[in-house]
Amino acid sequence: MSLDPSRSFFHVDTIEAWLLAGASWLVGLGIGLLVARWSNRMCESPARRDETTVIAVLTSTLFVLATILIIFLEAQRISEVQPDVRWRFGRWIAHLGLLALLITATATDLREYIIPDQITLPGIVLGVLFATASGDTQLIHLWVDWNHPLVGLQGPEIPQWLEQHPHWHGLAWSLTGAATGAALTWLARGISSAVLGQEAMGFGDVTLMAMIGSFLGWQPMLFVFLLAPFCGLVVGVTVKSLLNRPYVPYGPYLSAAAVVVMLSWRWIWSWEPTPRASIRKLFGDLPSLAILAGTSLVLLLVLLGIVRWYRGGPRDAHQPDTPARDC
């Protein structure tokens, strides 16, 4: 199936576009204030007024950015996935919800070095329920193979049951995404503990990645891991410059990488440096998938090692994001 670049899937004109962007800003501002209150209730230290303002403005800004990229620039539109017209805005709404959850987790993690289960566990449930109920909010199907011999004539190979049972497919890709995010983070957590001599990632990071995976699916999660170290450099330098903090927990790095992948999926999936080498072909080849997953894991471990060396271990007892603790 090919895309017609001259035809927008969302069918919005200029006036509707401006109205939608303005509505996104207002809704984002309101949700940002609620996010700030929710984060404050889970934290022991009192919040400053400027923190509430920053959270509200950041949320509204990200809502507008997501609306522009998803609706107007169609940053998530790929040929393999054509949502039903009834759900053409469903994925956008779901991902705005994920943004709000990520901002809440990041705000709490930056203040208390903790990602409470009260954020991530309901987030996982919401992601799975939304994917199952809609059957049509995936970034990419559970399985797409661009490597079979007749791809030039028939297009990619997609299992028929995915179209025949969309709600079961929604449940399957969401649970697989959650399991992938949790498993890779748990593996990185275990390896880093053995290599670095102490736990470098907390269980909150595991549930955070499970939550992200329940909204995005398993294929995007590999790129979240791949980009997290680079986002760590940007976020770490920014937070150190603005807040003068020597240590930044890992949750914000993972959240930033998830936002980048979510809002640029079309270009990630379609990247084809050569006719024989493309991102989408990786996901139909198990050895290539193993290499990609291994590379992502190694880069994340390198980041953990650099940060561990940089901070010199000032924080041992409270490390890092502990589970099931009420702030």
C-alpha positions as CSV (number, residue, x, y, z in Angstrom):
1,M,0.0,0.0,0.0
2,S,1.4,3.4,-0.9
3,L,0.7,6.8,0.5
4,D,-0.6,9.7,-1.5
5,P,1.6,12.6,-0.2
6,S,-0.9,15.2,-1.6
7,R,-3.7,13.8,0.6
8,S,-3.8,14.4,4.3
9,F,-5.3,11.6,6.3
10,F,-6.8,13.9,8.9
11,H,-8.5,16.2,6.3
12,V,-8.1,19.5,8.2
13,D,-8.0,22.9,6.6
14,T,-6.0,26.0,7.7
15,I,-8.7,27.3,10.0
16,E,-9.3,24.0,11.6
17,A,-5.5,23.6,12.0
18,W,-5.2,26.8,14.0
19,L,-8.2,26.0,16.1
20,L,-6.8,22.5,16.9
21,A,-3.4,23.9,17.8
22,G,-5.0,26.6,20.0
23,A,-7.2,24.0,21.7
24,S,-4.2,21.8,22.2
25,W,-2.4,24.6,24.0
26,L,-5.3,25.3,26.3
27,V,-6.0,21.7,27.1
28,G,-2.2,21.2,27.6
29,L,-2.1,24.1,30.0
30,G,-5.0,22.7,32.1
31,I,-3.6,19.2,32.1
32,G,-0.2,20.7,33.0
33,L,-1.6,22.3,36.1
34,L,-3.3,19.0,37.0
35,V,0.0,17.1,36.4
36,A,1.9,19.6,38.7
37,R,-0.7,19.0,41.5
38,W,-0.5,15.2,41.0
39,S,3.3,15.3,41.1
40,N,3.3,17.6,44.2
41,R,1.0,15.2,46.1
42,M,3.4,12.3,45.5
43,C,6.4,14.2,46.7
44,E,7.7,15.0,50.2
45,S,9.5,18.3,49.4
46,P,7.2,21.3,48.8
47,A,6.9,22.6,45.3
48,R,8.0,26.1,44.3
49,R,5.5,28.2,42.3
50,D,7.9,28.4,39.4
51,E,8.0,24.6,39.1
52,T,4.2,24.5,38.7
53,T,4.5,27.2,36.0
54,V,7.3,25.3,34.2
55,I,5.3,22.0,34.2
56,A,2.2,23.7,32.9
57,V,4.0,25.6,30.1
58,L,6.1,22.5,29.2
59,T,2.9,20.4,28.9
60,S,1.1,22.9,26.8
61,T,4.1,23.3,24.5
62,L,4.5,19.6,24.0
63,F,0.8,19.2,23.3
64,V,1.0,21.8,20.6
65,L,4.2,20.3,19.2
66,A,2.7,16.8,19.2
67,T,-0.4,18.2,17.4
68,I,1.6,19.9,14.7
69,L,3.8,16.9,14.1
70,I,1.1,14.2,14.3
71,I,-1.9,15.9,12.7
72,F,-0.3,18.4,10.3
73,L,3.1,16.9,9.4
74,E,1.7,13.4,9.8
75,A,4.9,12.3,11.6
76,Q,3.3,8.9,12.4
77,R,1.9,8.1,9.1
78,I,3.3,5.0,7.3
79,S,2.0,2.9,4.5
80,E,1.6,-0.3,6.5
81,V,-0.7,1.2,9.1
82,Q,-4.0,2.9,7.9
83,P,-6.2,3.5,10.9
84,D,-10.0,3.4,10.5
85,V,-11.5,6.8,9.9
86,R,-13.4,6.5,13.2
87,W,-10.0,6.3,15.0
88,R,-8.0,8.8,12.9
89,F,-7.6,11.0,16.0
90,G,-7.5,8.2,18.5
91,R,-3.8,7.6,18.4
92,W,-3.2,11.4,18.8
93,I,-5.3,11.5,21.9
94,A,-3.7,8.4,23.3
95,H,-0.2,9.8,22.8
96,L,-1.2,13.1,24.4
97,G,-2.2,11.0,27.4
98,L,1.2,9.3,27.3
99,L,2.9,12.8,27.2
100,A,1.1,13.8,30.4
101,L,2.1,10.6,32.1
102,L,5.8,11.1,31.1
103,I,5.8,14.7,32.3
104,T,4.4,13.6,35.6
105,A,7.0,10.8,36.0
106,T,9.8,13.2,34.9
107,A,8.8,15.9,37.3
108,T,8.6,13.5,40.2
109,D,11.8,11.8,39.3
110,L,13.7,15.1,39.1
111,R,12.5,16.2,42.5
112,E,12.6,12.9,44.5
113,Y,14.7,10.5,42.4
114,I,11.7,8.2,42.3
115,I,9.0,7.1,39.8
116,P,6.0,6.0,41.8
117,D,3.9,3.0,40.8
118,Q,0.9,5.3,41.1
119,I,2.0,6.8,37.7
120,T,3.3,3.9,35.8
121,L,1.0,1.0,36.7
122,P,-2.3,2.9,35.8
123,G,-0.4,4.1,32.7
124,I,0.3,0.5,31.6
125,V,-3.4,-0.4,32.2
126,L,-4.6,2.6,30.2
127,G,-2.2,1.9,27.3
128,V,-3.3,-1.7,27.1
129,L,-7.0,-0.9,27.4
130,F,-6.9,1.9,24.8
131,A,-5.0,-0.3,22.3
132,T,-7.4,-3.2,22.9
133,A,-10.6,-1.1,22.8
134,S,-9.7,0.8,19.6
135,G,-7.8,-2.0,17.8
136,D,-6.3,0.8,15.6
137,T,-3.8,3.0,17.5
138,Q,-0.6,1.2,16.8
139,L,2.5,2.9,15.3
140,I,3.3,-0.3,13.6
141,H,1.7,-3.7,13.4
142,L,2.9,-6.5,15.7
143,W,4.8,-8.1,12.8
144,V,5.7,-6.7,9.4
145,D,8.2,-8.4,7.0
146,W,9.7,-6.5,4.2
147,N,12.2,-9.3,3.3
148,H,10.1,-11.9,1.5
149,P,10.8,-12.4,-2.3
150,L,7.5,-11.0,-3.6
151,V,7.6,-7.7,-1.6
152,G,8.0,-5.7,-4.8
153,L,4.7,-7.1,-6.1
154,Q,2.6,-7.7,-3.0
155,G,4.1,-5.3,-0.5
156,P,5.2,-6.3,3.0
157,E,4.0,-9.6,4.6
158,I,1.5,-8.9,7.4
159,P,-0.2,-11.8,9.1
160,Q,-3.9,-11.9,8.1
161,W,-5.2,-12.3,11.6
162,L,-4.0,-8.8,12.5
163,E,-6.7,-7.4,10.2
164,Q,-9.3,-10.0,10.9
165,H,-9.1,-9.5,14.7
166,P,-8.0,-5.9,15.3
167,H,-8.9,-5.8,19.0
168,W,-6.9,-9.0,19.8
169,H,-4.1,-7.4,17.7
170,G,-4.3,-4.3,19.9
171,L,-4.0,-6.3,23.0
172,A,-1.1,-8.3,21.5
173,W,1.0,-5.4,20.3
174,S,0.4,-3.4,23.5
175,L,1.3,-6.3,25.8
176,T,4.3,-7.1,23.7
177,G,5.5,-3.5,23.8
178,A,5.1,-3.4,27.6
179,A,7.0,-6.7,28.0
180,T,9.8,-5.6,25.7
181,G,10.3,-2.3,27.5
182,A,10.3,-4.0,30.9
183,A,12.5,-6.9,29.9
184,L,15.2,-4.7,28.2
185,T,15.3,-2.3,31.2
186,W,15.4,-5.2,33.7
187,L,18.3,-6.8,31.7
188,A,20.2,-3.5,31.6
189,R,19.5,-3.1,35.4
190,G,20.9,-6.5,36.1
191,I,24.0,-6.1,33.9
192,S,24.7,-2.7,35.2
193,S,24.5,-3.9,38.8
194,A,27.0,-6.6,38.1
195,V,29.4,-4.4,36.1
196,L,29.2,-1.2,38.1
197,G,29.0,-2.8,41.5
198,Q,25.7,-1.2,42.5
199,E,22.1,-0.8,41.2
200,A,22.2,1.8,38.5
201,M,18.6,1.7,37.5
202,G,15.6,1.3,39.8
203,F,12.4,-0.7,39.4
204,G,10.6,2.6,38.6
205,D,12.6,2.7,35.3
206,V,11.4,-0.8,34.5
207,T,7.7,0.1,35.0
208,L,8.2,3.4,33.1
209,M,9.5,1.6,30.1
210,A,6.7,-1.0,30.3
211,M,4.2,1.9,30.3
212,I,5.9,3.5,27.3
213,G,5.8,0.2,25.5
214,S,2.1,-0.3,26.1
215,F,1.5,2.9,24.1
216,L,4.1,2.5,21.4
217,G,4.7,-1.2,20.7
218,W,7.8,-3.3,20.7
219,Q,9.6,-2.0,17.6
220,P,9.7,1.6,18.7
221,M,11.0,0.5,22.1
222,L,14.3,-0.7,20.6
223,F,14.8,2.9,19.2
224,V,13.9,4.4,22.6
225,F,16.8,2.4,24.1
226,L,19.0,3.3,21.2
227,L,18.3,7.1,21.6
228,A,18.3,7.2,25.4
229,P,22.0,7.7,25.8
230,F,22.1,10.6,23.4
231,C,19.0,12.1,25.0
232,G,20.9,11.6,28.3
233,L,23.7,13.9,27.1
234,V,21.3,16.6,26.1
235,V,19.0,16.3,29.2
236,G,21.9,16.0,31.6
237,V,23.7,19.1,30.3
238,T,20.5,21.1,30.2
239,V,19.4,20.2,33.8
240,K,22.9,20.8,35.1
241,S,23.1,24.2,33.4
242,L,19.6,25.3,34.5
243,L,19.3,23.7,37.9
244,N,23.0,23.2,38.8
245,R,22.3,19.6,39.7
246,P,25.3,17.1,39.6
247,Y,23.1,14.1,39.0
248,V,20.0,13.5,36.8
249,P,18.1,10.2,37.2
250,Y,17.6,7.9,34.2
251,G,13.8,8.3,33.9
252,P,14.0,11.7,32.1
253,Y,16.4,10.3,29.6
254,L,14.1,7.4,28.8
255,S,11.1,9.8,28.6
256,A,12.8,12.2,26.3
257,A,13.8,9.3,24.0
258,A,10.2,8.0,24.0
259,V,9.0,11.5,22.9
260,V,11.5,11.7,20.1
261,V,10.6,8.3,18.8
262,M,6.9,8.9,19.1
263,L,7.0,12.2,17.2
264,S,9.3,11.1,14.5
265,W,8.2,7.5,13.8
266,R,7.4,8.1,10.1
267,W,11.0,9.1,9.4
268,I,12.6,6.5,11.6
269,W,10.6,3.7,10.0
270,S,11.1,4.9,6.4
271,W,14.8,5.6,6.7
272,E,16.5,3.8,3.8
273,P,20.2,4.7,3.4
274,T,20.5,2.2,0.6
275,P,18.0,0.1,-1.4
276,R,19.2,-3.0,0.3
277,A,19.5,-1.5,3.8
278,S,16.5,0.0,5.5
279,I,15.1,0.2,9.0
280,R,11.9,-1.6,8.2
281,K,13.8,-4.6,6.8
282,L,15.5,-5.1,10.1
283,F,12.2,-6.0,11.7
284,G,11.6,-9.0,9.5
285,D,15.1,-10.5,10.1
286,L,15.8,-12.0,13.5
287,P,19.6,-11.8,13.4
288,S,19.4,-8.1,12.5
289,L,16.9,-7.6,15.4
290,A,19.2,-9.2,17.8
291,I,22.1,-6.9,16.7
292,L,19.8,-3.8,17.0
293,A,18.7,-4.9,20.5
294,G,22.2,-5.6,21.6
295,T,23.5,-2.3,20.3
296,S,20.7,-0.5,22.2
297,L,21.6,-2.3,25.4
298,V,25.3,-1.6,25.0
299,L,24.8,2.1,24.5
300,L,22.5,2.3,27.5
301,L,25.1,0.5,29.6
302,V,27.8,2.9,28.4
303,L,25.6,5.8,29.5
304,L,25.0,4.2,32.9
305,G,28.8,3.8,33.3
306,I,29.5,7.4,32.3
307,V,26.9,8.8,34.7
308,R,28.1,6.5,37.5
309,W,31.7,7.6,37.0
310,Y,30.7,11.3,36.8
311,R,28.6,11.4,40.0
312,G,31.0,9.3,42.0
313,G,28.3,7.5,43.9
314,P,26.9,10.2,46.3
315,R,23.6,8.4,46.5
316,D,23.6,4.9,47.7
317,A,20.8,4.2,50.1
318,H,17.9,5.8,48.2
319,Q,19.0,4.5,44.7
320,P,17.6,5.2,42.2
321,D,13.8,4.9,41.5
322,T,12.4,2.6,44.1
323,P,9.1,0.8,43.5
324,A,5.8,1.2,45.4
325,R,6.8,4.0,47.6
326,D,4.5,7.0,48.2
327,C,6.3,10.2,48.0
